[in-house]
Amino acid sequence: MEVLSRSLILVFLLIGFGFSKPVVSLPFGLGDLFGGGFGGGFNDGGDDARVAEELYTENNDFDTNYPGSWELASENSGVSSMHIQLLPNNKAIMFDATVFGETKVRLPGKCRPIPNTKGLMDCTAHAVEFDIETSEIRPLTVMTDTWCSSGGMAPDGTLINTGGWDEGGRAIRYMKACENCDFTEYPVALTGMRWYATQTMLADGSFIVVGGRRMFNYEFVPRPGVNNVKNYDLPLLRETTDLAENNLYPFVHLSTDGNLFIFANTRSILLDPRTQKVIREFPVLPDGSRNYPASGMSALLPIKLHGENADVIPTEVMVCGGGDPNGFDLAFKGTFSPASSSCGRIQITKPNAAWKMEKMPSPRVMGDMLNLPNGELLIINGAKKGVSGWEFADEPNLTPVIYKPMKPKDERFIELRPTTIARMYHSTSAVLPDGKVLVAGSNTHDVYKFNEKFPTELRVEKFWPPYLDPMLNAKRPEITSVLNAQKFQYGEEFTLRIRLRQLPVLGKKDIKVTIYAPPFTTHGYSMNQRLVVLATKKVEPVFPGVFEISTLSPPYGAVAPPGYYLLFVNYRGVPSKGVWIQIGA
């Protein structure tokens, strides 16, 4: 009888795994796959609209009152993180500016000549590679000044960083995701000084750089070694500037129709960057200025895909926080004006769209707004009074906020557990593959100072969002394999396998597969960030606790530009750890 039982189990395993599909496996044990009944499958060809409604509603999510928690990941990052980008090798590139004097990490065996001085040398690093798992740092070399620059991750996983201050204003820098790599720099590749500009990826994987101080135009990022000779006028930037220049670091989002949504100060347009044609202008967003130095936040809301998509896939933008248009002048005189608690949502793919206004639980300037793997947004960091600038803000906002875009309006904002570390001017954050959020930086001074009300901050924290509630550990799915490899073309169907500790009956309404483009975050804006909810074709059991999910990659580059994404499987609002995949590259 024992032999027969073992034989049946072996047959079951062979049938369950099959031999017809190539599998890229992730480690998992078979020991706890047995001991319960089968989960039920869901594989009908029902109405797409009904399935979509089931997939995107949050009514089925597990309840939790967990307010999040904080852990100290590192006492000393060496460099205060003014800019941050997570790369596919699970290293975060952190850097500030070369003009701030000595940092707390040395450049091994070399020094950097300080521009505009008589032979002075700087032997410290102004950029580091931060290992998100071990917190170890590796110093990196930047020769041109990266102060208030912009950036993004190219389709091959390379960080491309543009602009900065002084001798760095026209520079382009490349940092590959490889062992012992360092920055490669081209100091005069751009046409003008891109200081406080925004870099955004287009549908074909190329980059555009928009704005900068007194740069009322945009240009396309050239190939390495090529210097640009042309840029394109953008009247919106000239029209929205004021005495405080409250239109710097404009919010730029790639729409699903391939055009760019560009928001500056209080106004916004939809632009075809190739033809320089303004497709539409949106209504003015009330309640103050939203861009640097008023420094509000902006993000695309999750882009939801179906098996058969509409001709134009709906896309919404959210803008929150900011402040008084005169806040910079007031702060210069010693008065810190209240930040804004106002938010606006608008569907940028809809003609005659209007802003829908909401209100955060507390005012916030200089905060970050991040898409989380389960479709919620996290608002974190910043202050309640003042604006961006040296010593120009007060009253740190220590309390993160979750925003649930699919909930009724009065249930969308939830305040979470506060930190004890002020994250003011020049702070950053990044979503990690394990679902935690890395929080770093803060330097309200023009050099490194540590005995101040708001000191230069080298400590690095990790925030645990509510879905990491320890009581939900048993609900957390594990991606055990990605069938058909981990590189996909547009519109390609692929299959995942997940394991659950419990043995539930799963339907499509219980599962949400998302892909996340890790952004370049600086000055309260996360460039190139987007979360896409993929269309789930079927969910079916393989054997106890293991399920196979068939899903579709995005249909084209305007929905998800080519490159690396973190793929998550969410079970009733609880995300798995992310797996790096590559799409369209």
Phi, psi and omega per residue, in radians:
M1 nan -0.724 3.132
E2 -1.090 -0.703 3.109
V3 -1.105 -0.746 3.120
L4 -1.060 -0.753 -3.133
S5 -1.081 -0.750 3.124
R6 -1.110 -0.678 3.135
S7 -1.120 -0.740 3.134
L8 -1.102 -0.697 3.125
I9 -1.115 -0.740 3.134
L10 -1.078 -0.784 3.096
V11 -1.039 -0.749 -3.129
F12 -1.060 -0.749 3.129
L13 -1.116 -0.742 -3.131
L14 -1.115 -0.731 3.122
I15 -1.174 -0.724 -3.083
G16 -1.112 -0.785 -3.119
F17 -1.385 -0.619 -3.118
G18 1.232 2.915 -3.135
F19 -2.131 0.025 -2.989
S20 -1.628 -0.183 -3.047
K21 -2.047 2.260 3.018
P22 -1.166 2.457 -3.058
V23 -2.203 2.260 2.913
V24 -1.671 1.892 -2.967
S25 -1.640 2.582 2.975
L26 -1.991 2.579 -2.983
P27 -1.096 2.379 2.954
F28 -2.827 2.705 -3.088
G29 -1.678 2.599 3.113
L30 -1.559 -0.168 -2.957
G31 -1.059 -0.600 -3.071
D32 -1.848 0.402 3.120
L33 -1.464 -0.239 -3.082
F34 -1.951 2.855 3.115
G35 2.052 0.206 3.119
G36 -2.761 -3.133 -3.107
G37 -1.481 3.126 -3.134
F38 -1.389 2.586 2.934
G39 -1.487 2.635 -3.124
G40 -1.424 2.602 3.115
G41 -1.620 2.963 3.087
F42 -2.468 1.941 -3.039
N43 -2.687 1.137 3.093
D44 -1.901 2.944 3.136
G45 -1.886 0.701 -3.024
G46 -1.195 -3.052 -3.078
D47 -1.064 2.204 -3.063
D48 -1.075 -0.686 -3.119
A49 -1.108 -0.712 3.136
R50 -1.150 -0.761 3.131
V51 -1.080 -0.736 3.138
A52 -1.072 -0.741 3.139
E53 -1.084 -0.698 3.094
E54 -1.135 -0.687 -3.054
L55 -1.189 -0.674 -2.960
Y56 -1.703 -0.133 3.083
T57 -1.286 2.596 3.121
E58 -1.777 0.083 -3.105
N59 -1.093 -0.369 -3.070
N60 -1.609 -0.019 -3.087
D61 -1.229 2.605 3.069
F62 -1.153 2.468 3.108
D63 -1.397 2.505 3.011
T64 -2.660 2.451 3.031
N65 -1.838 0.216 -3.106
Y66 -1.173 2.149 -3.070
P67 -1.537 0.219 -3.061
G68 1.494 2.969 3.094
S69 -2.657 2.941 -3.062
W70 -2.176 2.508 2.985
E71 -2.300 2.556 3.080
L72 -1.527 1.996 -3.089
A73 -1.523 -0.531 -3.105
S74 -2.752 2.439 3.057
E75 -1.411 -0.417 -3.014
N76 -2.650 1.832 3.074
S77 -1.434 -0.069 3.120
G78 1.439 -0.748 -3.122
V79 -2.223 2.358 3.072
S80 -1.257 2.234 -2.951
S81 -1.453 1.597 3.021
M82 -1.396 -0.567 3.122
H83 -2.252 2.580 3.098
I84 -2.593 2.479 3.039
Q85 -2.538 2.172 3.030
L86 -1.447 2.315 3.134
L87 -1.902 2.865 -3.051
P88 -1.167 -0.156 3.043
N89 -1.570 0.228 3.140
N90 1.090 0.572 2.980
K91 -1.995 2.392 3.078
A92 -1.773 2.211 3.079
I93 -1.557 2.068 3.129
M94 -2.036 2.383 3.072
F95 -2.764 2.806 3.107
D96 -2.152 -1.854 -3.093
A97 -2.445 2.626 3.133
T98 -1.440 -0.121 -3.037
V99 -1.635 0.004 -3.031
F100 -1.579 0.171 -3.126
G101 1.486 -2.866 -3.045
E102 -1.226 2.482 3.053
T103 -1.753 -2.883 -3.101
K104 -1.881 0.389 3.042
V105 -2.490 2.328 -3.058
R106 -1.585 2.659 2.992
L107 -1.415 2.123 -3.076
P108 -1.198 2.061 2.978
G109 1.285 0.206 -3.140
K110 -2.721 2.849 3.097
C111 -2.335 2.826 -3.091
R112 -1.992 2.224 3.037
P113 -1.105 2.351 3.128
I114 -1.513 2.071 -3.109
P115 -1.037 2.643 3.054
N116 1.116 0.435 3.044
T117 -2.218 2.939 -3.127
K118 -1.621 1.253 3.030
G119 1.424 0.181 3.118
L120 -1.227 2.581 -3.076
M121 -2.145 2.598 3.060
D122 -2.101 2.080 -3.077
C123 -1.837 0.321 3.094
T124 -1.930 2.756 3.122
A125 -1.527 2.571 3.074
H126 -2.031 0.184 3.045
A127 -2.587 2.566 3.078
V128 -2.415 2.721 2.932
E129 -1.733 2.093 -3.053
F130 -1.883 2.089 3.118
D131 -1.355 2.024 -3.013
I132 -1.245 -0.245 3.140
E133 -1.700 -0.674 -3.092
T134 -1.829 -0.245 -3.071
S135 1.178 0.206 3.060
E136 -1.246 2.573 3.131
I137 -2.074 2.597 3.047
R138 -2.218 2.106 -3.116
P139 -1.149 2.487 3.114
L140 -2.113 2.782 -3.070
T141 -1.929 2.117 2.932
V142 -2.111 2.305 -3.076
M143 -1.703 -0.527 3.122
T144 -1.796 2.693 -2.963
D145 -1.323 2.111 -3.100
T146 -1.617 0.170 -3.082
W147 -0.984 2.119 3.086
C148 0.976 0.840 3.118
S149 -1.645 -3.021 -3.097
S150 -2.343 2.976 -3.101
G151 -3.059 -3.111 3.119
G152 -3.125 2.875 -3.135
M153 -1.709 2.144 -3.122
A154 -1.241 2.881 -3.134
P155 -0.970 -0.468 3.139
D156 -1.576 0.109 3.108
G157 1.585 0.102 3.114
T158 -1.459 2.348 2.978
L159 -1.315 2.184 3.023
I160 -1.949 2.103 -3.055
N161 -2.063 2.260 -3.033
T162 -2.142 2.498 2.966
G163 1.336 -2.851 -3.068
G164 2.392 -2.671 -3.041
W165 -1.946 2.633 3.006
D166 0.941 -2.094 -3.089
E167 -1.213 -0.142 3.097
G168 -1.681 -0.048 -3.014
G169 -1.108 -0.516 -3.121
R170 -1.884 0.165 -3.005
A171 -1.467 2.658 2.911
I172 -2.178 2.320 -3.090
R173 -2.158 2.501 -3.126
Y174 -2.150 2.321 3.096
M175 -2.314 1.906 -3.112
K176 -1.403 2.706 3.130
A177 -1.567 1.257 -3.125
C178 -2.511 2.799 -3.076
E179 -1.109 2.268 3.076
N180 1.136 0.246 3.051
C181 -1.233 2.815 3.085
D182 -2.500 3.060 -3.109
F183 -1.196 2.432 2.913
T184 -1.949 2.282 -2.987
E185 -2.139 2.490 3.021
Y186 -2.153 1.764 -2.886
P187 -1.206 -0.398 -3.044
V188 -2.253 0.687 -3.054
A189 -1.390 -0.401 -3.099
L190 -1.748 2.800 -3.060
T191 -1.338 -0.469 -3.059
G192 -2.598 3.123 -3.078
M193 -1.310 1.845 3.141
R194 -1.658 1.334 3.130
W195 -1.863 2.094 -3.001
Y196 1.175 0.678 3.081
A197 -1.717 3.008 -3.141
T198 -2.136 2.310 3.136
Q199 -1.911 2.242 -3.066
T200 -2.358 2.443 3.099
M201 -1.459 2.414 3.069
L202 -1.613 3.066 -3.032
A203 -1.100 -0.422 -3.119
D204 -1.614 0.066 3.134
G205 1.605 -0.058 3.061
S206 -1.463 2.919 -3.110
F207 -2.010 2.656 3.018
I208 -2.176 2.539 3.075
V209 -2.060 2.177 -3.010
V210 -2.013 2.183 2.951
G211 1.389 -2.616 -2.963
G212 2.074 2.905 -3.097
R213 -1.074 2.084 3.141
R214 1.011 0.469 3.053
M215 -2.009 1.610 -3.036
F216 -1.604 0.926 -3.038
N217 -2.782 -3.100 3.073
Y218 -2.487 2.877 3.083
E219 -2.630 2.814 3.131
F220 -1.635 2.436 -3.137
V221 -1.229 2.150 -3.089
P222 -1.391 3.014 3.050
R223 -1.162 2.716 3.109
P224 -0.962 2.282 3.120
G225 1.592 -0.125 3.137
V226 -1.790 2.346 3.108
N227 -1.769 2.245 3.124
N228 -1.150 2.603 3.064
V229 -2.184 -0.033 -3.045
K230 -2.472 2.473 2.939
N231 -2.307 3.075 -2.976
Y232 -2.236 2.269 -3.080
D233 -1.124 2.440 3.087
L234 -2.287 1.569 -3.041
P235 -0.954 -0.548 -3.138
L236 -0.908 -0.696 -3.085
L237 -1.212 -0.684 3.091
R238 -1.173 -0.679 -3.080
E239 -1.270 -0.403 -3.053
T240 -1.820 0.015 3.086
T241 -1.301 2.726 3.107
D242 -2.554 -2.962 -3.068
L243 -1.066 -0.589 3.138
A244 -1.597 -0.035 -3.095
E245 0.993 0.909 -3.075
N246 -1.338 0.491 3.080
N247 -2.196 0.343 3.123
L248 -1.417 2.810 -2.954
Y249 0.778 1.040 3.132
P250 -1.024 2.585 3.066
F251 -1.384 2.085 -3.114
V252 -2.209 2.132 -3.136
H253 -2.217 2.356 3.027
L254 -1.330 2.099 3.109
S255 -1.416 2.794 3.130
T256 -1.207 -0.149 3.048
D257 -1.654 0.089 3.100
G258 1.573 -0.146 3.101
N259 -1.522 2.976 -3.137
L260 -1.917 2.232 2.937
F261 -1.487 2.130 -3.121
I262 -2.149 2.131 -3.118
F263 -2.042 2.238 -3.130
A264 -2.423 2.036 3.086
N265 1.246 -1.443 3.084
T266 -2.347 -0.108 -3.019
R267 -2.004 2.778 -3.122
S268 -2.638 2.676 3.135
I269 -2.406 2.883 2.927
L270 -1.936 2.094 -2.989
L271 -2.083 2.372 2.901
D272 -1.558 1.834 -3.005
P273 -1.225 -0.351 -3.118
R274 -1.365 -0.594 -3.123
T275 -1.791 -0.116 -3.059
Q276 1.116 0.345 -3.101
K277 -1.613 2.305 3.024
V278 -1.442 1.999 -3.101
I279 -1.275 -0.771 3.083
R280 -2.777 2.731 2.994
E281 -1.962 2.411 -3.093
F282 -1.663 2.838 3.094
P283 -1.076 2.716 3.069
V284 -1.127 2.393 3.067
L285 -1.550 2.113 -3.083
P286 -1.344 3.137 2.976
D287 1.375 0.661 2.966
G288 1.800 3.135 3.130
S289 -1.457 2.642 -3.007
R290 -2.108 -0.260 -3.082
N291 -1.870 2.963 -3.113
Y292 -0.933 2.359 0.103
P293 -1.516 -0.072 3.045
A294 -1.136 -0.523 2.873
S295 0.909 1.152 2.895
G296 -1.432 -2.834 -3.083
M297 -2.287 2.735 3.077
S298 -2.681 2.566 3.079
A299 -2.694 2.658 2.897
L300 -1.275 2.408 2.967
L301 -1.316 2.794 -3.099
P302 -0.918 2.364 3.109
I303 -1.596 2.088 -2.998
K304 -1.793 2.185 -3.106
L305 -1.888 2.676 3.103
H306 -2.139 3.016 3.067
G307 -1.056 -0.732 3.007
E308 -2.141 2.036 -3.036
N309 -1.618 2.741 3.031
A310 -1.118 2.808 3.121
D311 -1.007 -0.692 3.039
V312 -2.064 2.014 -3.108
I313 -1.343 2.112 -3.076
P314 -0.997 2.417 -3.124
T315 -2.400 2.246 -3.136
E316 -2.032 2.511 3.049
V317 -2.011 2.491 3.038
M318 -2.102 2.398 3.089
V319 -2.241 2.251 -3.105
C320 -2.364 2.686 3.011
G321 1.263 -2.814 -3.035
G322 1.945 -2.657 -3.100
G323 -3.037 -2.926 -3.120
D324 -1.085 2.276 3.082
P325 -0.968 -0.471 3.128
N326 -1.693 0.205 -3.049
G327 -1.067 -0.595 -3.127
F328 -1.155 -0.789 3.138
D329 -1.140 -0.699 3.119
L330 -1.117 -0.758 3.138
A331 -1.130 -0.641 3.100
F332 -1.047 -0.534 3.137
K333 -1.626 0.064 3.051
G334 1.691 0.112 3.125
T335 -1.934 2.165 -3.124
F336 -1.743 1.903 -3.117
S337 -1.295 2.640 3.129
P338 -1.108 2.419 3.018
A339 -1.251 2.927 -3.128
S340 -1.571 2.515 2.997
S341 -1.844 0.149 -3.046
S342 -1.412 2.504 3.035
C343 -2.286 2.593 3.014
G344 -2.276 2.446 3.028
R345 -2.065 2.447 3.126
I346 -2.582 2.439 3.101
Q347 -1.554 1.812 -2.966
I348 -1.320 -0.232 3.114
T349 -1.602 0.054 -3.060
K350 -1.861 2.137 3.044
P351 -1.046 2.517 3.123
N352 1.064 0.523 3.116
A353 -1.168 2.631 3.123
A354 -2.235 2.682 3.092
W355 -1.272 2.379 2.996
K356 -1.863 2.085 -2.961
M357 -1.611 2.493 3.059
E358 -2.446 3.056 -3.091
K359 -2.379 2.235 3.078
M360 -1.258 2.802 3.126
P361 -1.137 -0.401 3.134
S362 -2.601 2.724 3.130
P363 -1.246 2.696 -3.104
R364 -2.717 2.299 2.974
V365 -2.208 2.552 3.127
M366 1.189 0.371 3.095
G367 -1.469 2.996 3.024
D368 -1.965 2.547 3.075
M369 -2.165 2.005 -3.036
L370 -2.087 2.404 2.969
N371 -1.296 2.288 3.074
L372 -1.716 2.778 -3.037
P373 -1.023 -0.460 -3.071
N374 -1.629 0.165 3.090
G375 1.656 -0.070 3.039
E376 -1.496 2.918 3.072
L377 -2.047 2.549 3.082
L378 -1.968 2.258 3.051
I379 -1.940 2.171 -2.939
I380 -2.637 2.711 3.098
N381 1.301 3.039 3.026
G382 1.792 -2.949 -3.062
A383 -2.365 2.887 3.131
K384 -1.712 -0.238 -3.117
K385 -2.431 2.571 3.039
G386 1.647 -2.800 -3.094
V387 -2.498 3.132 3.053
S388 -1.237 2.559 3.125
G389 2.438 2.907 -3.128
W390 -1.110 2.027 3.072
E391 1.064 0.466 -3.010
F392 -1.761 0.261 3.136
A393 -2.489 2.787 3.136
D394 -2.585 2.974 3.096
E395 1.023 1.319 -3.114
P396 -1.007 2.476 3.047
N397 -1.616 1.761 -3.029
L398 -1.525 -0.127 -2.964
T399 -1.787 1.973 3.042
P400 -1.193 2.772 3.139
V401 -2.343 2.359 2.975
I402 -1.638 2.403 3.029
Y403 -2.064 2.153 -3.124
K404 -1.863 1.707 -2.957
P405 -1.147 -0.383 -3.084
M406 -1.650 -0.056 3.134
K407 -1.396 2.847 2.981
P408 -0.993 2.668 -2.963
K409 -0.957 -0.679 -3.087
D410 -1.449 0.071 -3.134
E411 -2.097 0.197 -2.970
R412 -1.451 -0.617 -3.072
F413 -1.704 2.304 3.089
I414 -2.339 2.157 3.101
E415 -1.391 2.533 -3.043
L416 -2.089 -3.067 -3.086
R417 -1.185 2.265 -3.113
P418 -1.325 2.758 2.992
T419 -1.538 3.019 3.058
T420 -1.906 0.000 -3.094
I421 -1.913 2.150 3.101
A422 -1.216 2.226 3.079
R423 -2.021 1.606 -3.002
M424 -1.752 -2.338 -3.127
Y425 -1.040 2.381 3.116
H426 1.140 0.762 2.972
S427 -1.916 2.824 -3.051
T428 -2.506 2.981 3.076
S429 -2.733 2.785 -3.111
A430 -2.707 2.344 3.049
V431 -1.312 2.345 -3.078
L432 -1.843 2.842 -3.125
P433 -1.040 -0.497 3.129
D434 -1.469 0.089 3.100
G435 1.574 -0.171 3.049
K436 -1.321 2.941 3.137
V437 -2.128 2.105 3.098
L438 -1.369 2.295 -3.126
V439 -2.225 2.220 -3.011
A440 -2.603 2.958 3.008
G441 1.384 -3.105 3.133
S442 2.208 1.953 3.082
N443 -2.620 1.817 -3.107
T444 -1.578 0.250 -3.043
H445 -2.156 2.824 -3.131
D446 -1.526 0.025 2.946
V447 -2.481 3.108 3.089
Y448 -1.388 2.116 3.112
K449 -2.330 2.389 -3.017
F450 -2.108 -0.173 3.139
N451 -1.945 0.932 -3.082
E452 -2.193 2.955 3.082
K453 -1.005 -0.782 3.049
F454 -2.113 1.538 -3.034
P455 -1.240 2.809 2.945
T456 -1.015 2.243 -2.952
E457 -1.885 2.072 3.093
L458 -1.906 -0.097 3.094
R459 -1.293 2.527 3.122
V460 -2.070 2.279 3.116
E461 -1.982 2.842 2.918
K462 -2.176 2.250 3.106
F463 -1.759 2.354 3.100
W464 -1.738 1.890 3.097
P465 -1.146 2.934 -3.082
P466 -0.981 -0.517 -3.122
Y467 -1.210 -0.163 3.042
L468 -1.633 0.312 3.002
D469 -0.854 2.139 3.114
P470 -0.962 -0.474 3.118
M471 -1.214 -0.242 3.126
L472 -1.746 0.080 -3.094
N473 -0.967 -0.687 -3.112
A474 -1.222 -0.280 -3.132
K475 -1.631 -0.146 -2.993
R476 -1.367 2.118 3.124
P477 -1.289 2.738 3.054
E478 -2.156 2.161 3.048
I479 -1.328 2.011 -3.086
T480 -1.716 -0.399 3.086
S481 -2.815 2.647 2.998
V482 -2.061 1.901 -3.103
L483 -1.330 2.669 -3.139
N484 1.278 0.315 -3.129
A485 1.429 -3.018 -3.043
Q486 -2.158 0.478 3.057
K487 -2.319 2.170 -2.960
F488 -2.272 2.607 2.993
Q489 -1.594 2.959 -3.121
Y490 -1.192 2.440 3.102
G491 1.256 0.274 -3.098
E492 -1.553 2.336 3.051
E493 -1.444 2.350 3.093
F494 -2.462 2.920 -2.982
T495 -2.219 2.410 3.067
L496 -2.013 2.659 2.931
R497 -2.044 2.342 3.086
I498 -2.171 2.714 3.039
R499 -2.095 2.446 3.030
L500 -2.130 2.424 -3.141
R501 -1.142 -0.670 3.061
Q502 -1.463 3.013 -3.102
L503 -2.095 1.285 -3.040
P504 -1.469 2.963 2.904
V505 -1.628 2.031 -3.042
L506 -1.835 2.425 2.971
G507 -2.213 3.025 -3.131
K508 -1.035 -0.550 -3.119
K509 -1.193 -0.296 -3.127
D510 -1.544 -0.270 -2.985
I511 -2.068 2.352 3.041
K512 -2.347 2.069 3.122
V513 -1.721 2.166 -3.099
T514 -2.195 2.659 2.993
I515 -2.172 2.460 -3.021
Y516 -2.211 2.232 3.065
A517 -1.614 1.878 -3.130
P518 -1.092 2.248 -3.022
P519 -1.587 2.963 2.899
F520 -1.646 2.003 -3.027
T521 -1.940 2.283 3.045
T522 -2.792 2.546 3.034
H523 0.913 0.676 3.062
G524 1.378 0.155 3.134
Y525 -2.294 2.278 -3.136
S526 -1.789 1.741 -3.055
M527 -1.317 2.378 3.055
N528 1.296 0.197 3.128
Q529 -1.296 2.375 2.980
R530 -2.817 2.541 3.058
L531 -2.090 2.211 -3.126
V532 -2.034 2.241 3.067
V533 -1.607 1.975 -3.067
L534 -1.354 2.739 3.095
A535 -1.365 2.157 3.093
T536 -1.587 2.143 -3.117
K537 -1.498 -0.767 3.133
K538 -2.785 2.709 3.041
V539 -2.293 2.128 -3.103
E540 -2.527 2.633 -3.123
P541 -1.293 2.563 3.018
V542 -1.832 -0.924 2.918
F543 -2.756 3.096 -2.954
P544 -0.888 2.140 3.103
G545 1.428 -0.082 -3.123
V546 -2.082 2.293 -3.076
F547 -2.270 2.618 3.088
E548 -1.907 2.278 -3.104
I549 -2.076 2.137 3.054
S550 -1.744 2.271 -3.078
T551 -2.491 2.943 -3.106
L552 -1.969 2.347 3.000
S553 -1.207 2.855 -3.103
P554 -1.017 2.673 -3.033
P555 -1.309 -0.500 -3.093
Y556 -2.885 3.004 -2.973
G557 -1.180 -0.437 3.114
A558 -1.210 -0.427 3.073
V559 -1.403 -0.771 3.139
A560 -2.555 1.744 -3.138
P561 -0.988 2.699 -3.096
P562 -1.063 2.522 3.090
G563 2.563 -2.865 -3.101
Y564 -1.552 2.426 3.093
Y565 -2.367 2.675 2.932
L566 -1.611 2.175 -3.139
L567 -1.747 2.268 3.128
F568 -2.175 2.563 2.916
V569 -1.953 2.147 -3.140
N570 -1.826 2.215 3.059
Y571 -1.856 1.823 3.141
R572 0.874 0.848 3.048
G573 1.551 -0.043 -3.134
V574 -1.864 1.991 -3.055
P575 -1.478 2.602 2.938
S576 -1.249 3.051 2.859
K577 -1.190 2.577 -3.095
G578 -1.404 2.640 3.077
V579 -2.096 2.297 3.119
W580 -1.253 2.280 3.008
I581 -2.293 2.905 3.112
Q582 -2.225 2.334 -3.076
I583 -2.130 2.284 2.943
G584 1.165 0.170 -3.067
A585 -1.881 nan nan
